[in-house]
Amino acid sequence: MTDCCSAKHGSGRTRCAKALGGCHGQIGEGREIVALRLQVTAHAGAQTGRTVNKSAISFFDDTKSLGAKYQLMSTTNDHDHQGPPNSASSTASLEMDPIKIWSHKELESEFLKIVESFHGKESEHNWEAREKSILRLRGILRGDAFHTWPDTFLVGLKSAMDSIIQTMHSLRTALALADLTLIGDLATYLGTALDPFVENIFQNLLKCSGVTKKLIVQATSVSALALLASTSYHPKLLNHLWFALQDKNQQSRYCAMTYTRALIENHGPREHSAQVIERTGGLDTLEKILKKGLSDAAPNVRECCRDVFWLVWECWREKGESGVTYLLIYVSSFPLPPPPPFF
């Protein structure tokens, strides 16, 4: 009897193992994006003491699609790439080795070479050199040059920033992916030191969100996510998001609403950022964003806007702000789901 039961249980365990193996194929793609969302919210949670509920994290509706492509755009963890070396995604997923810089003069020289590689119009003869410059700058970041010579690094970055931003819009997918990955790396390694460049970078990321190439859109989303999580709140970001919601492109509107959710999720719980939002008219802009989003023609935009509503409700319901009170009365006519479990 014991042997029989063991055999039955053993076969049952075998079936369970096979079933779980099949499930891994379905949910494995979404694990990377869940890990990314945890990294994004960790920065805000560490400062506010807010507990992050993993089950409540759902930043993108197409989690499987983004999770499958996440290794192409990772800004914090580099993965080995199994595809051909000439594929468009190989540059973004390439594992970077740290490049050690031994003096500030050497760092200045490196930035001069990087700026020189971007002179003139992009062509078939110089785009590979620009890609190599981007990869080298990512290696320099990993070599801790910024923390060793922060002033020299920021001066050099300022001289190269216009070229870096323009390269986001390159028609060559490999070059654009490498550049967008660099933006994510800069946000991750520099943090609030990147604040002077945030508005210009974010404005161009919004433009990249409306392109037809799905890889570029996904890379843009990951970079924007890292930027919003790692830098300080800028008063003009909400205005740029409001203007993006006027776009006729549904994808642009959805990305704008998604970035609004990330912005409120990261900066709403921080006391200083919340005060800046209140003082600079951010609540009025949020009111317009929510009104527009809740009545949008696209279902995914409306659904994402509901998440933004509950984030605003959580952050400002105890402050008695007149704008929020009016907003709550206004949206009461819209069908809203119950608040997420982490509220």
C-alpha positions as CSV (number, residue, x, y, z in Angstrom):
1,M,0.0,0.0,0.0
2,T,2.8,2.4,0.9
3,D,4.6,1.7,-2.4
4,C,1.4,2.1,-4.3
5,C,0.6,5.5,-2.6
6,S,4.2,6.6,-3.1
7,A,3.9,5.7,-6.8
8,K,0.6,7.7,-7.0
9,H,2.0,10.6,-5.2
10,G,5.2,10.4,-7.2
11,S,3.2,10.5,-10.5
12,G,1.1,13.4,-9.1
13,R,4.3,15.3,-8.3
14,T,5.5,14.6,-11.8
15,R,2.3,16.0,-13.3
16,C,2.5,19.1,-11.0
17,A,6.1,19.7,-12.0
18,K,5.2,19.5,-15.7
19,A,2.3,21.8,-15.1
20,L,4.5,24.3,-13.2
21,G,7.0,24.1,-16.0
22,G,4.3,25.1,-18.5
23,C,3.2,28.0,-16.2
24,H,6.8,29.2,-16.0
25,G,6.7,29.8,-19.7
26,Q,3.6,31.9,-19.4
27,I,4.5,34.0,-16.4
28,G,8.3,34.1,-16.8
29,E,8.1,36.9,-19.2
30,G,6.4,39.1,-16.7
31,R,8.9,38.6,-13.9
32,E,11.4,41.0,-15.3
33,I,8.9,43.9,-15.4
34,V,7.7,43.1,-11.9
35,A,11.3,43.3,-10.7
36,L,11.7,46.6,-12.6
37,R,8.6,48.0,-10.9
38,L,9.9,47.0,-7.5
39,Q,13.2,48.8,-8.3
40,V,11.3,51.9,-9.4
41,T,9.1,52.1,-6.3
42,A,12.0,51.2,-3.9
43,H,13.5,54.7,-4.1
44,A,10.3,56.4,-3.0
45,G,9.4,53.7,-0.5
46,A,12.8,53.9,1.2
47,Q,12.2,57.6,1.9
48,T,8.6,57.5,2.9
49,G,8.4,54.2,4.7
50,R,5.6,53.1,2.4
51,T,5.2,49.4,2.0
52,V,5.1,48.1,-1.5
53,N,2.7,45.3,-2.2
54,K,4.1,43.2,-5.0
55,S,0.7,41.8,-6.0
56,A,-0.5,45.4,-6.7
57,I,2.2,46.2,-9.2
58,S,0.8,46.4,-12.8
59,F,2.6,49.2,-14.6
60,F,1.9,48.0,-18.2
61,D,-1.1,46.2,-19.5
62,D,1.0,44.3,-22.0
63,T,3.2,42.8,-19.3
64,K,4.1,39.7,-21.2
65,S,5.2,41.7,-24.2
66,L,7.3,44.1,-22.3
67,G,8.7,41.4,-20.0
68,A,9.9,39.4,-23.1
69,K,11.8,42.4,-24.4
70,Y,13.0,43.8,-21.1
71,Q,16.5,42.3,-21.4
72,L,17.0,44.6,-24.4
73,M,16.6,47.7,-22.4
74,S,17.7,46.9,-18.8
75,T,19.4,49.9,-17.2
76,T,20.3,48.3,-13.9
77,N,21.0,44.7,-14.7
78,D,22.7,43.7,-18.0
79,H,21.9,40.3,-19.4
80,D,23.7,38.0,-21.9
81,H,22.2,38.2,-25.4
82,Q,21.6,35.0,-27.3
83,G,20.8,36.5,-30.7
84,P,23.2,37.2,-33.6
85,P,25.8,39.9,-32.9
86,N,24.5,42.1,-35.7
87,S,20.9,42.2,-34.5
88,A,19.4,45.6,-33.6
89,S,18.9,44.5,-30.0
90,S,22.4,43.2,-29.4
91,T,23.8,46.7,-28.5
92,A,21.2,47.4,-25.8
93,S,21.5,44.0,-24.2
94,L,25.2,43.8,-24.4
95,E,26.9,43.2,-21.0
96,M,29.0,46.2,-20.2
97,D,32.4,46.0,-18.5
98,P,33.4,48.9,-16.3
99,I,35.9,51.3,-17.8
100,K,38.2,52.8,-15.1
101,I,39.3,56.4,-15.5
102,W,42.4,57.3,-13.6
103,S,42.4,61.2,-13.7
104,H,40.1,64.0,-14.4
105,K,42.2,65.0,-17.4
106,E,41.6,61.5,-18.9
107,L,37.8,62.0,-18.2
108,E,37.9,65.3,-20.0
109,S,39.7,63.7,-22.9
110,E,37.1,60.9,-23.1
111,F,34.2,63.4,-23.3
112,L,36.0,65.4,-26.0
113,K,36.2,62.2,-28.1
114,I,32.6,61.4,-27.5
115,V,31.5,64.9,-28.5
116,E,33.7,64.8,-31.6
117,S,32.1,61.5,-32.7
118,F,28.7,63.3,-32.9
119,H,29.9,66.2,-35.1
120,G,28.0,66.6,-38.3
121,K,24.9,64.8,-39.6
122,E,24.4,61.1,-38.9
123,S,25.3,58.9,-41.8
124,E,26.2,55.3,-42.7
125,H,29.8,56.2,-42.2
126,N,29.6,57.6,-38.6
127,W,26.7,55.9,-36.8
128,E,28.8,53.0,-35.7
129,A,31.3,55.3,-34.2
130,R,28.5,57.1,-32.3
131,E,27.2,53.8,-31.1
132,K,30.7,52.9,-29.7
133,S,30.9,56.3,-28.0
134,I,27.5,55.6,-26.3
135,L,28.7,52.1,-25.2
136,R,32.0,53.6,-23.9
137,L,30.1,56.2,-21.8
138,R,28.0,53.4,-20.3
139,G,31.2,51.7,-19.3
140,I,32.6,54.9,-17.8
141,L,29.5,55.2,-15.7
142,R,30.0,51.6,-14.4
143,G,33.7,52.5,-13.7
144,D,32.5,55.0,-11.0
145,A,34.0,58.0,-12.8
146,F,31.0,60.2,-11.8
147,H,31.5,59.6,-8.0
148,T,35.2,60.1,-8.3
149,W,35.1,63.4,-10.3
150,P,31.5,64.6,-10.3
151,D,32.1,68.1,-11.4
152,T,34.3,67.1,-14.4
153,F,31.8,64.4,-15.4
154,L,28.8,66.8,-15.3
155,V,30.7,69.4,-17.4
156,G,31.5,66.8,-20.0
157,L,28.0,65.4,-19.9
158,K,26.6,68.9,-20.5
159,S,28.7,69.3,-23.6
160,A,27.4,65.9,-24.9
161,M,23.8,66.1,-23.8
162,D,22.4,67.7,-26.9
163,S,23.9,65.0,-29.1
164,I,22.6,62.3,-26.7
165,I,19.1,63.7,-26.9
166,Q,19.1,64.0,-30.7
167,T,20.3,60.4,-31.0
168,M,17.1,59.2,-29.4
169,H,15.3,60.0,-32.6
170,S,17.7,58.1,-34.9
171,L,16.1,56.0,-37.6
172,R,18.7,53.3,-36.9
173,T,17.1,51.0,-34.3
174,A,20.4,49.7,-32.8
175,L,21.7,53.3,-32.3
176,A,18.4,54.6,-30.8
177,L,18.2,51.6,-28.5
178,A,21.7,52.1,-27.3
179,D,21.1,55.8,-26.6
180,L,17.8,55.1,-24.8
181,T,19.6,52.6,-22.6
182,L,22.3,55.2,-21.9
183,I,19.5,57.6,-20.7
184,G,18.3,54.9,-18.2
185,D,21.9,54.4,-17.0
186,L,22.4,58.1,-16.5
187,A,19.3,58.3,-14.4
188,T,20.3,55.2,-12.4
189,Y,23.9,56.2,-11.7
190,L,23.6,60.0,-11.4
191,G,20.2,60.3,-9.6
192,T,19.3,63.8,-8.7
193,A,22.6,65.1,-10.3
194,L,20.7,64.7,-13.6
195,D,18.0,67.2,-12.5
196,P,19.2,70.1,-14.7
197,F,18.6,67.9,-17.8
198,V,15.4,66.2,-16.7
199,E,12.9,68.4,-18.5
200,N,14.7,68.3,-21.9
201,I,15.2,64.6,-21.7
202,F,11.6,63.8,-20.6
203,Q,10.1,66.0,-23.3
204,N,12.0,64.1,-26.0
205,L,11.1,60.7,-24.4
206,L,7.5,61.7,-24.8
207,K,8.1,62.3,-28.5
208,C,9.7,58.9,-28.8
209,S,6.6,57.3,-27.2
210,G,4.6,57.9,-30.4
211,V,6.8,56.1,-32.9
212,T,5.7,53.0,-34.7
213,K,8.7,50.8,-33.7
214,K,7.6,48.8,-30.6
215,L,11.1,48.1,-29.4
216,I,11.8,51.9,-29.3
217,V,8.5,52.6,-27.4
218,Q,9.3,49.9,-24.8
219,A,12.9,51.2,-24.4
220,T,11.5,54.7,-24.1
221,S,9.1,53.6,-21.4
222,V,11.8,51.9,-19.3
223,S,14.1,54.9,-19.6
224,A,11.3,57.3,-18.6
225,L,10.4,55.1,-15.7
226,A,14.0,55.2,-14.4
227,L,14.2,58.9,-15.0
228,L,11.0,59.6,-13.0
229,A,12.1,57.3,-10.1
230,S,15.7,58.5,-9.8
231,T,15.4,62.3,-10.2
232,S,13.7,65.1,-8.3
233,Y,10.2,66.3,-9.3
234,H,10.2,69.1,-11.9
235,P,7.2,71.4,-12.0
236,K,6.9,71.3,-15.8
237,L,6.7,67.6,-16.1
238,L,2.9,67.5,-15.5
239,N,2.4,70.2,-18.1
240,H,4.3,68.2,-20.7
241,L,2.2,65.1,-19.8
242,W,-1.0,67.2,-20.1
243,F,0.0,68.4,-23.6
244,A,0.9,64.8,-24.6
245,L,-2.6,63.7,-23.7
246,Q,-3.9,66.0,-26.4
247,D,-2.1,63.9,-29.0
248,K,-4.2,62.0,-31.6
249,N,-2.0,59.0,-31.3
250,Q,-3.5,56.6,-28.8
251,Q,-0.2,55.1,-28.0
252,S,1.2,58.5,-27.0
253,R,-1.8,59.2,-24.8
254,Y,-1.4,55.8,-23.1
255,C,2.3,56.3,-22.5
256,A,1.6,59.8,-21.1
257,M,-0.9,58.5,-18.7
258,T,1.4,55.7,-17.7
259,Y,4.2,58.2,-16.9
260,T,1.7,60.3,-14.9
261,R,1.0,57.2,-12.8
262,A,4.7,56.7,-12.3
263,L,5.3,60.3,-11.4
264,I,2.6,60.4,-8.8
265,E,3.5,57.0,-7.4
266,N,7.1,58.1,-6.9
267,H,6.8,61.8,-5.9
268,G,3.3,61.9,-4.4
269,P,4.3,60.2,-1.1
270,R,7.4,62.4,-0.7
271,E,6.5,65.4,1.5
272,H,8.8,67.9,-0.3
273,S,7.7,66.8,-3.8
274,A,4.0,66.9,-2.8
275,Q,4.4,70.4,-1.5
276,V,6.1,71.5,-4.8
277,I,3.2,70.0,-6.7
278,E,0.7,71.9,-4.6
279,R,2.6,75.2,-4.8
280,T,3.2,75.2,-8.5
281,G,-0.4,74.4,-9.6
282,G,0.2,70.7,-10.1
283,L,-3.1,69.7,-8.6
284,D,-5.0,71.8,-11.1
285,T,-3.0,70.1,-13.9
286,L,-3.7,66.7,-12.4
287,E,-7.4,67.6,-12.3
288,K,-7.3,68.3,-16.1
289,I,-5.3,65.1,-16.7
290,L,-7.8,63.0,-14.9
291,K,-10.8,64.6,-16.5
292,K,-9.3,64.0,-19.9
293,G,-8.1,60.5,-19.1
294,L,-11.4,59.3,-17.6
295,S,-13.2,60.3,-20.7
296,D,-10.6,59.2,-23.3
297,A,-11.8,57.0,-26.2
298,A,-9.2,54.4,-25.6
299,P,-10.0,51.8,-22.9
300,N,-6.4,51.3,-21.8
301,V,-6.0,55.0,-21.2
302,R,-9.2,55.1,-19.1
303,E,-8.1,52.1,-17.1
304,C,-4.6,53.6,-16.4
305,C,-6.3,56.9,-15.5
306,R,-8.3,55.1,-12.8
307,D,-5.0,54.0,-11.2
308,V,-3.8,57.6,-11.2
309,F,-7.0,58.7,-9.6
310,W,-6.5,56.3,-6.6
311,L,-2.9,57.5,-6.3
312,V,-4.1,61.1,-6.1
313,W,-6.8,60.1,-3.6
314,E,-4.2,58.3,-1.4
315,C,-1.7,61.2,-1.4
316,W,-4.0,64.2,-1.0
317,R,-7.3,63.1,0.5
318,E,-6.3,64.1,4.1
319,K,-5.1,67.6,3.0
320,G,-8.5,68.9,2.1
321,E,-7.3,70.6,-1.0
322,S,-10.2,72.3,-2.8
323,G,-9.0,71.1,-6.2
324,V,-8.9,67.5,-5.1
325,T,-12.3,67.8,-3.4
326,Y,-13.9,69.2,-6.5
327,L,-12.2,66.5,-8.5
328,L,-13.6,63.7,-6.3
329,I,-17.1,65.1,-6.8
330,Y,-16.5,65.3,-10.6
331,V,-15.2,61.8,-11.0
332,S,-18.0,60.3,-8.8
333,S,-20.1,60.1,-12.0
334,F,-17.5,57.8,-13.6
335,P,-17.5,54.0,-12.9
336,L,-14.4,53.5,-10.8
337,P,-13.2,50.1,-9.4
338,P,-12.4,49.6,-5.8
339,P,-9.0,51.0,-4.7
340,P,-6.0,48.7,-5.2
341,P,-5.0,46.4,-2.3
342,F,-2.0,48.4,-1.2
343,F,-4.2,51.4,-0.2
